[in-house]
Amino acid sequence: MMNTQFAALLVLVLGLVGMAFMIRVLVLQFPRLRVKDNPTDQALRYVLFYLALSLLSVNFIPIVINILTVFVDIPRSSTSLNTVGIAYLFSTAVANDLSAGFLWLIYRIIDANKAREKK
C-alpha cells in the first residue's frame, strides 16, 4: 500500500505541472485577446482562453488539498490508500495534465498557422 502523503506529493507535482501549462497559456494569450481578427478566430481565442481559465480554477482545489495532506499533520483513520484510491488520484491528475498540455498544443498550432499565413 502507498502512503497517503507520498501519493499526495506525487499528485501535487502532477497538478503543479498542469497549472504551469495553464498559467503559461493564459499569460501568452491574454494580450492576444485584444487583437482584432476575423470574428471566428477571435471567438475561438476567447473560448480557449476561458477553457484554460476554467481548467486552472478546477485544478486549484485539489492542489490545496494535496498541499495540506503533505505538509499539515491532519488526523486520519488510515495512512495508506487502497488501489482504487491510488488509481483515482493519478487518473484525475494525469487527465488534468493532458488537458492542459493539449490546450497548450492547440495554441501552438494556431500560432504556427498565423505565422505561416503572414508569410
N, C-alpha and C positions, 0 to 999 in steps of 0.2 A: 504494500500500500504506500501511496505517496503522501508525504506530509502536507498538510493544508497550506502552511506558509511557503513551502517550496513551490507548490503548484501555483499559488497566488503570485509569487515572484516571477515565474516563467510567463504567466498570463499577463502580468503587469508589463513586462518587457515587450511582449507582442502588441499589447494595447498602445504602448508609447510609440512603437514603430508606426502603427496605423495613424495615430494622432499626428505624428511628424509629417506623414504624407499629406494628410488633410490640411494641416496648417500651411504647408508649402503651397498646395493648390490654392488655398484661399488668399495667401499673400501675393502670389503671382497673378491671380485672376481678378482681384478686387479692382486694380486700376483699369483693367480692360473692360469693366462693366460700363464705363463712361464712353467708350469708343462707339461712334455711330457707324453701324454696319447695316447690312441688309437685315430686315426685320426678323427673318428666320434665324440667322446666325446670332443676332442679339438675344432673341428669346431662348435659344439653346444655351447661350452663355449664362443667362440668368438661372435657368433650370439646373444646370450643372453646378453653378455656384451655390444655390440653395441646397442641392443634394449633398455637396461637400460639407456645408454648414450643419445640416441635419445629422450626417454621419459623425461629425466631430462631437456634436452635443450628445448623441446616443452613446458614444464611446466614453464620455466623461464620467458617468456614474460608476460603471464597472471599474474604472481606473481608481477612483476614490475608494471604492470597497477593497480593491486589491492592496492599495497603499495602507489602509487601516489594518488589513489582515496581516500584512508583512511586518509593519513597524509598530503597531499598537497591540499590547497584550490584552486580548479580549477573551473572556472565559468561554470555553467551548465544551460541548459534551464529548467531542472526539477530536483528535488532532489528525486523523487520517481520512482520506477520501476514498470512496468506492470507485469502481471502474466507470460506472455511468457518470458520476460527478466529474471525473477527470476528462472523460470524453466530451461532456457538455462544455466544460470550461475551455478546452482547447479548440473545439469546433467553432464556438462563437468568436473566440479571439482570432482564429485563422480566417473566418468569414469576414470579420471587420477589416483585417489587413488586406485581404483580397479585394474587397470593395474599394478600399482606399487606393490600392495600387492600380486597379482598373480605371478608377475615375481619373487618377493622375495620368494614366496612359491615354485616355480619351483626350485630355487637354493637350498632351504632347502631339497626338495625331492632328488635332485641329490646328495647332500652331505650325506644324510642318506643312500642312496643306495651305495655310495662309501664306507662308513664306514662299512656297512653290508658285502660288498664284501671282505674287508680286513680281516674280522674275520674268 
